[in-house]
Amino acid sequence: MKFTLSWLKDYLKTDASLDQIEEKLTAIGLEVEEVINPAAALKDFILAEVVAEEKHPDADKLKVLTVDTGIEKTQIVCGAPNARAGIKIILAQPGVIIPAFGEELKVGKIRGVESFGMCCSEKELGLGDAHDGIIELESDLPNGTTADKVIDVEPVIEIAITANRADCLSVRGIARDLAAAGMGEYIDRDVKIPENTFDCPVKVNIEDENCPIFTIRYLKNVKNCQSPQWMKDRLTAIGLRPINALVDITNFINIDMGHPLHVFDADKLKGDITIRSAKNGEKLVALDDNEYELHDGVVAVCDENGVQSIAGIMGGVSTSCDENTTNVVLESAMFQPVAISKAGRKLKAESDSRYRFERWVDPSTTALASDYAIELIQDICGGDVSEVEADGDGISCQKIVKFNTNKVEKLIGIKVEKAEMIKILSDLGFKVTDNGESFDVLTPSWRADIEGENDIVEEIVRIHGFDNIPTRFERSEHKSCNPFSVEQKKVYNAKRELALRGMYETVTWSFTNSKYATMFNATGDDIILSNPISNDLNQIRPSVLPNLLMGAMKNIARGTVNQSIFEVGPQFFGRNPKDQIEMATGIRVGSNGEKNWNEKQRLFDFYDVKADALAVIASVDGPLNPQVTADAPAWYHPGRSATFRLGKNVIAHFGELHPKVLKTMGIRQNVVAFEVFLDNVPSPKKAKATTKKLLKTSDLQPVLKDMAFIVEKDVLASDVINSAKSADKNLISDVRMFDVYEGENVGADKKSLAVQIVFQPQDKTFTDKDLELLMSKVALAVKKKTGAILNDGSK
């Protein structure tokens, strides 16, 4: 919502400065987004006088001007039709930034003649759209005076309006709030009641319940001219383009009073006006030059020729007013917000009228806005006006709220005197009946958002002032504690660790594309959304991977082939609030770096994401050596993926993604991924002592022995390693797999797994007999677990 300071002062008698008004607006909940001060951009421009003119020697439409800057006389080449000797202008000298272009002005040659500046138009200075001539000024100020002291431009204030404050989508409503907050006296507009001189020749008939009231007035013998300069200036200041007086008046009142109006060229209408539901297939070319195909449920304003306006949203071209309009039908109506919102979203039609009607428009301004429009039309365009023609009983949101005066202190913790409460509410337009411990509060017609006691408390407190709520620091006897929960620390640590590993964090929706989600759903329960925000985000995500892969697809399309991205967030496995789990999920696509003469490039592989998963688990104080099993889900490549677990508790999946998944998603690069179930990673046990355990090391050198086992082909290497370690946990410090052999020497259905075992003596050096005994224990443990036999090299 934009408005100028002078416009605000039409409704607010105040001596407050711009800074004070800006601060108070934000304090009462009308956040100031920007204050645009055009004068700030004029400080580098100066007032100058054209003292002589000559025809350009090589161009019929150009003139060579001699301009007095107050310090010197300079030469300017200008093509403006009104450029002539004797006028005062706004001059831009070399080095100045021209607001309309954002570029620095330089000395140039135009058709061979040097020009040392520019005579500026309104458009070049950002003051309007006029560019067919330069600005002419009448000023007694000396040449060389900066333009900000010559041109009278005022700042524009832009505020953010929350959905519940539809009453502040008008200068009138904003002024009412500021007056209640002590910034001045509210002055309501004194609107003349039009004198009716004839009966309205057009009748109104409402057939759709979404239009509670529809009023029109007929004006004849009007002259649709240009708007007066004051109206043009106000509309231009807030970004609206002046068109003609009739259209400008409706746009002006829309901002001024917050009630959208519409004007029809009466000579282009046929018969009476009917407000009905549109029929499927009916079309309308609207004022934005788009053709809209309507459907059942859209409220339409029609005559005998069909639809002439999409009610509450936009009028049609066929009945619009132009310079030839002499007879006018002025519409002022009310429409149900839900109907306007649904129609606007369905048609994808945006307008200032829709923006207001779908929130709430004050019903009391239906007649007032119409009267004010008639007053302005007759003052600017002349004409005679008919009596009001209307249909419908109107609409009201007013209600009586029972309000306990102790509610403010109970909810906010401050005591506000009853007299102040009554004054605040009365200044805001509420009618208060004092019943002692409670009030009966009648809400005003412009506050449809007020539902109950809590809303009344909010109104009192925001005007009383949030800054007036005292800050209290209560000393606690308890020791300070970490403000983060265990779960929050896990999320933070996981993000930090993955970022340190060179991955980029993403934040995606908790929804995904059902086309891809099916491939990643382990539970089989597809939770489809009935009203998705877009067609490609129509399902609650059962995994974070589809969203990361969709992001990777877009990055690849933009030329980023090698990428490492992650997200820490929830994925969902059911429809209940607790059916979700916090995940740290990442993918690595392509190669580990760009091509480099000094470093060999390689593709990301299984071991990269294994390291990522282990790093995340370690960062959240998980187990350093979780069990590894080859039972990753179906979206991973079998044989090139694995799972970390503690018994039945799955901690992570990692590995290459299945080729079918990548093909379905249209990704041709190799992709490796990991998924760490942060909620499944057990929290570390609290230490029983405050000091760390003594690190025990041995002075004796470890002994490395290689052993090979012949096993069935389906036996997992991890089973061999784990069973070997279990042979003696005190004296075996590590077991490493270093070779796999399959061939005729071991049999068709078998394989040989070679491991290196690290024996670490503790108290004395191993003898040969000790080593033989340990190796026998290893062989026995592996055979018992996997059925393996020791490979002694013989066939």
Sequence and secondary structure as in RCSB ss.txt:
>XXXX:A:sequence
MKFTLSWLKDYLKTDASLDQIEEKLTAIGLEVEEVINPAAALKDFILAEVVAEEKHPDADKLKVLTVDTGIEKTQ
IVCGAPNARAGIKIILAQPGVIIPAFGEELKVGKIRGVESFGMCCSEKELGLGDAHDGIIELESDLPNGTTADKV
IDVEPVIEIAITANRADCLSVRGIARDLAAAGMGEYIDRDVKIPENTFDCPVKVNIEDENCPIFTIRYLKNVKNC
QSPQWMKDRLTAIGLRPINALVDITNFINIDMGHPLHVFDADKLKGDITIRSAKNGEKLVALDDNEYELHDGVVA
VCDENGVQSIAGIMGGVSTSCDENTTNVVLESAMFQPVAISKAGRKLKAESDSRYRFERWVDPSTTALASDYAIE
LIQDICGGDVSEVEADGDGISCQKIVKFNTNKVEKLIGIKVEKAEMIKILSDLGFKVTDNGESFDVLTPSWRADI
EGENDIVEEIVRIHGFDNIPTRFERSEHKSCNPFSVEQKKVYNAKRELALRGMYETVTWSFTNSKYATMFNATGD
DIILSNPISNDLNQIRPSVLPNLLMGAMKNIARGTVNQSIFEVGPQFFGRNPKDQIEMATGIRVGSNGEKNWNEK
QRLFDFYDVKADALAVIASVDGPLNPQVTADAPAWYHPGRSATFRLGKNVIAHFGELHPKVLKTMGIRQNVVAFE
VFLDNVPSPKKAKATTKKLLKTSDLQPVLKDMAFIVEKDVLASDVINSAKSADKNLISDVRMFDVYEGENVGADK
KSLAVQIVFQPQDKTFTDKDLELLMSKVALAVKKKTGAILNDGSK
>XXXX:A:secstr
 EEEHHHHTTTEE    HHHHHHHHHHTT  EEEEE GGGGGTT EEEEEEEEEE TT TT EEEEEE SS EEE
EEE  TT  TT EEEEE TT EETTTTEE   EEETTEEE  EE  TTTTTS S  SS   B   S TT BGGGT
S    EEEE   TT GGGSSHHHHHHHHHHTTSSEE         EEE  SS EEE  TT SEEEEEEEES    
   HHHHHHHHHTT     HHHHHHHHHHHHTS   EEEEGGG  S EEEEE  TT EEEBTTS EEE  TT EE
EEETTEEEEETTTEEBGGG   TT   EEEEEEE  HHHHHHHHHHHT   HHHHHHTT   TTHHHHHHHHHHH
HHHHHH  EEE  EEES       EEEEETTHHHHHHS    HHHHHHHHHHTT EEEE SSEEEEE  TT TT 
 SHHHHHHHHHHHH GGGS       SS    SS HHHHHHHHHHHHHHHTT EE    SEE HHHHGGG SS  
  B SS SSTT  EE S SHHHHHHHHHHHHHTT  SEEEEEEEEEESSSSTT EEEEEEEEEESBSS  BTTB 
  B  HHHHHHHHHHHHHHTT  SS EEES   TTEEEEEEEEEEETTEEEEEEEEE HHHHHHTT  S EEEEE
EEGGGS      SSSS       SS  EEEEEEEEEETTS HHHHHHHHHTT TTTEEEEEEEEEE STTT TTE
EEEEEEEEE  SSS   HHHHHHHHHHHHHHHHHHH  EE  S  
